[in-house]
Amino acid sequence: MDNKIIPFAAFAGLDWADQKHSYCLYLPDGSEIERGEIQHTPEAIQAWAEKLRGRFGGQPVAIALELNRGALVWALCEYSFLALYPVTPHASAEFRKALHPSGAKSDPADAVVLVKMLLYHRDRLRRLQLADTETRLLAELCRDRRAAVEERTRHVLQMTAALKDYFPLALEFVGPLKNDAACKVLCKWPSLGQLQSAPLHRVRKFLYGLNCRHDIEGRLELIAPAKPLTNDTAVIEAGRRRVQLLAELILALNQHIAQYEERIQEIFKNHPDRELFDNLPGAGEALAPRLLVSFGLDRGRYQSAAELSSYSGIAPIQISSGKSKYHQMRIACPKFLRQTFHEFAGKAMAYCPWSRKYYDAQMGKGKTHNQAIRSLAFKWQRILWACWKNNTPYNEQTYLQALSRNGSAYALEFNTAA
């Protein structure tokens, strides 16, 4: 939350769209002074920002919008006198329902909703603060790498379904479909008929060239006796072309994922906070950079571990009514950030004995797997926040000693495990 009192000269609500953005401008006393639209071009956005600068003499202007990244945000961040306050679409939708119970909706009206949230509930909003350039670049690359991995997974599932339709032997013969070797085999022999017509010595040589040496002879023995699932040429040709297309897409994605990973490691190794996240149990080359950008260099970004847990969506919310009281997962949060801590907690169990024992204890309380993982992530966030705040790398023995000093119920178990 942004609790600092800033003497803003004006408040604006900006409802963004693909081609033009509706805005409304209010003074601090709540009086409306202007409404209008901005075309989504660099020239129009620049002209609007310069108009605000001249109109209010360069004094700070607060803007509420339903974005925390993207083209409009990057353009507005070029102006230091503009303070951006991202509002989640869900929050603005609920606030609009309160102001307009009829359900009426329009872009100009949504801009008014945003500026009124900013005017009267700014203490509930967090001002957008961009991290340093290297940390932001690392964050963007980690996010894009993850998107590429998910896209590859989508193609692998599609290829699996396609092969089941006409060439099920391939699922056993080529190995994991996400690997380059499997894709190259399917590009060369995308159907059972083509594979069976190829001389075995050529298939063997091709597999050796791809460094696929695991049980080559056993796999080659599968070819000759295999029976086709179907002889329908329409099914086979359509399936063959689809598999070749997907194989080439996966090969291209693998190449770019490798390039992403190389660049991510290059930036991560030169980052000032690398030592805080480099040796965390289970983090590895993928999760360590993601954890680093989850915190950033600004030690004032999170005032407490509880603030981090709430913002990231790891901390649950409590719902109570009358005698009923229960907790549920927090929905409104940066999903990639929550996913980062969730995945790290899951990986940590394989390398950190106390993490596994803590997870088992949560499962013993009747929690589901995901609930237990979030509980473990909640605990890890407190540890990582303290390490980050004090600029001290995590040390498991130091943590276990702290548990013992604090009389933790798990201290003896953890120390015994250590």
Secondary structure, 3 states (H helix, E strand, C coil): CCCCCCCCCEEEEEECCCCEEEEEEECCCCCEEEEEEEECCHHHHHHHHHHHHHHCCCCCEEEEECCCCCHHHHHHCCCCCEEEEECCHHHHHHHHHHHCCCCCCCHHHHHHHHHHHHHHHHHHCCCCCCCCHHHHHHHHHHHHHHHHHHHHHHHHHHHHHHHHHHCCHHHHHCCCCCCHHHHHHHHHCCCHHHHHHCCHHHHHHHHHHCCCCCCHHHHHCCCCCCCCCCCCHHHHHHHHHHHHHHHHHHHHHHHHHHHHHHHHHHHHHCCCCHHHHCCCCCCHHHHHHHHHHHHCCCCCCCCCHHHHHHHHCCCCEEEEECCEEEEECCCCCCHHHHHHHHHHHHHHCCCCHHHHHHHHHHHHCCCCHHHHHHHHHHHHHHHHHHHHHHCCCCCHHHHHHHHHHCCCCCHHHHHHHC
